[in-house]
Amino acid sequence: MSQKPRKLQRVSKACDFCNRRSIKCGRSEDPLGRCQNCADFDVPCTFDRPAKRRGVKAGTRASMRDTPLVGTPAPENVLPVPPAAQATGRMSNSSASRSSYYTESAHRPSFTGDPWSTFNAGGVATEGYDDDGALRNSWNAFAIASDRQIRNLVQVYFEIVYPIFPLFHKQSFIERVHNQEHLRNPGLFASTMAVCALVSGRARDGALFTNRWHRDELAEPPSEAFYAAAKDSIPRDLAAARGINYMRACAILAIASIQNGQIKNMQKYSGMYHTLTSMEGLHDEKLWPKNLSAIETEERRRLFWSIYTLDIYSTIVWGGVIRYREAHSLVRYPSEVDDEFITPHGYGLPPISPESGVSPDDVTVVSRQPVAWLRGWNFTTDLYRILEYVVDGNRRRFSSANGTSQVWSLFTPASMSEPAVMERVLSMYAALPSQFKETPPTTGDMAKDLFGFQSANIQATLQLLRMVLLSAEELGVDRKCDVAGELLSVFSKVPVEYLNAISSPLLHHLGGIGYILGSVMEGSLSEASYQRVRTLL
C-alpha cells in the first residue's frame, strides 16, 4: 500500500486586496511595506479580514431557531439579536451577520473600502452602507493612479464614440478631466469612469482606426475595472443621484453593457436612466433648471435624443417596450453648431467667408456654419422617430392575441407599406447635403471623419428601417434574397474603419439580414435558391 502523501504547508496569507481579486500577493520594495499590487493601485495593504474556521460554528443552529421569524417586525435595517447576545449585551460582527439571515443586510458582501471587493464579489453595496466613503476614496485612489490612462481614453472617446453618442461638450469635458474635477465631483466621476469603461471595451474589440493609439496601450486597467468604478459611484438611493452626470453615467453603462454582451445589464442601466430622467424632467425643457448655460442645455438635448434612439434600437433588437414616446417629449434637437462655437456664455459666431458677401447682421449662429455634422446626426434621429411608429404598427398585428379589443384603429389609419414609407424617407434623404451621402475613408482628421460617421450611421439606420418594414410583409424567396443582397451591398461600401468604430451595435444590424435569410431556410427551396441564400450568408 502506497504511503499517504505528506500534507504541504499552506502559503503565507495574502493581503485583503489580493485575496478579494484572487491574485498572487507578491512582495515589493515599497517604502510603506505594501505588496506590489497595492502599491500599483495606491491602496492600503491590510490584513484585517477575520480568520475563520471551516464548518458551522457550534450553537449557530440553535440561536437561529430561537430567533423569531414572525410576530412584531423589527425596525428597518435593525438586525435581530440572538438570546445569547441579548444576555451579554454585545454581539460580534460575525454573529450579527449570521443572525440577520432574513434581512437585506444578510446578503451584503463584506467590504472594507476596497473598490475591487464589489468588482469581484459581483454584489452591490446596500443603501446606507457605512463604508461608502471608504469605497469612494479607494476608487479615487484608483483614478489618481490611472490618471494618464483616463485622459487618453477621454481623447479616444471623441474619436470613436462621440460621433454617434455626443454626450459631452468636447472642450469643456477635456478641460474638466485635465483639472481632475472628477475627483471632487461624484457625478462627474461616475460618468467619466463610464466613458472609460465603454472606450476601453471598444478599443479592446478593435474599434481604433488611427495610428495615434494602440490597443495594448489602452488595455490596462481593463474595461471591467472602470465599469465597476462607475457602478459603485452611482448612489444606491437613486433619489440622491441628481443632475445630468448620473443620468449620463447610467446611459453610458447601458451602452457599455451592449459592447460587453451583457444585455440584462443594458436593460438594468437603461431602466435606471429612465427613472432618473423622469425624476429630473429631462423629457420637457420647461422642467429644466432655469440657469443652465448653453453648454449644459446642448448636452441635455444630446443626451435625451441619443438615448431615445438607443431605446428604439434596443426595443427592435431585444424586444421590450419603448419607454419614451417622441409625442410625449418636449425637447428640441441639438443645435447644429460645432462644440468650439458653444461656450458657457452662449453661442459664438464662426467667421464669415469674405467671398460670401453676407453682412454679419443678416445671419444667425447656425447659418454661418457651412454644414454642421449634427445635421446628419439629427436626420438619424428623424429615422428613429419613424421607426417608433413602424414598431408600433408591427406590434399591433399581434395585439389581438392578448385577448384585448382593438382600440387603436379608432385613431390611427391603416399602416403603410414598405415601398410607400421608403419613398418618403428617401425623399428626405435626398434633401440632405452631399456630405451625408458619401462615406470616404477615414483620414484621422475628426473635422472630416465626423461626416463620414454620420453617413455610415445613416446608411445603417436606413437599412434597419427597411428590415423592420419588411418583417411585417410576406415576401417570396427571391424577394428576400434581393433585399438581403441590397443590404449587404450597402454595408460593403462603407469603409471598415467606421464599421469597427460603431462596433457591437452594428453587429445586430447585420443580424437582421441573417434573420431575413434564416426565415427562408425554413421553407422548401429549389437548388438555385438554396445556393443563392448560402452565398449571401
PyMOL commands that set and color helices and strands:
alter all, ss='L'
color gray80, all
select helices_A, chain A and resi 16-21+36-41+60-66+83-88+93-99+104-107+115-121+132-145+147-160+170-178+181-183+186-204+215-218+223-233+238-240+244-259+263-280+285-287+294-318+326-328+339-341+354-356+360-362+365-368+373-396+399-402+408-410+418-430+434-436+446-470+477-492+496-502+504-521+527-536
alter helices_A, ss='H'
color red, helices_A
select strands_A, chain A and resi 342-343+346-347
alter strands_A, ss='S'
color yellow, strands_A
deselect
rebuild
show_as cartoon
